[in-house]
């Protein structure tokens, strides 16, 4: 089968031919119908050789949907022909967090070297994907694969962050979304669907601010040195009760701190690596700062239900598997509006 692999540290990913996988006992083989392209992959491919955590070559793709085409011995819970979405953050399945469906916070994954597909084990940017357990599959039902695949990360991750802040987003409050790209434009929709809050989107790109307005942002602000002052003005000096930073760079976390209201929440979702000082005098009183990661299995089911209701959709641009390296080039250049999706068997 064809697969997009990261093969050499510092090099661009390549489309190669690899053996077709076969499902062992308890496993499921999917024919991939769509795979999402994510900034996390670019981050992985920018890491130096020293301390690189994964074995190469690595088939990319941690957002995946597909059709069940084969079951290993003893596998139950799904049938051949089922259309399914893959829950990406795999865990041990037995620790207290996994028992709660929060495999994204598995307490033993690091020790047992359990990795998500595309982030340590073969991912979805291939014609076939081997899934370790049917519990990691969620029914797709009538959802279109291309529209649904970004929801497994670009939908699930902001949903998890927004859901945590819902108690604070009552009428008259403000939520700020920093970074209106793949995850941010979904966050805007989630905030509009789930809360009565005013939604303010920030980005350095006018095109992405336009997208944010199209999907429901009440206000948009260019993310520059004047952004914090603009948000303060919009909120009458109060600031935002919830701030979601989908970039995580030094300038954006500084903006997040500057726009947070007293007793507000700051969620640093982006993985650019910046830190935010927390302590008396650094932030308004009783501001909470978190760095959430992905979401639970039950939350993925909820996100897909929201998509079926029409409350949330992802702007997508599709590419063939042969053109997947181009998709990463364009994502790195910032010229993808919304989410790039690879259709391996299209």
Secondary structure by P-SEA (a helix, b strand, c coil): cbbbbbcccccccccccccbbbbcccbbbbccccccccaaaaaaaacccccccccccccccccccccccccccccccccccbbbbbbccccccccccccccccccccccccccccccccccccccccbbbbccccccccccccccccccccccccaaaaaaaaaacccccccbbbbbccccaaaaaaaaaaaaccccbbbbbcccaaaaaaaaaaccccccccccaaaaaaaaaaccccccbbbbccccaaaaaaaaaaccccbbbbcccccbbbbbbcccccccbbbbbbcccccaaaaaaaaaaaaacccccccccccccaaaaaaaaaaacccccbbbbbccc
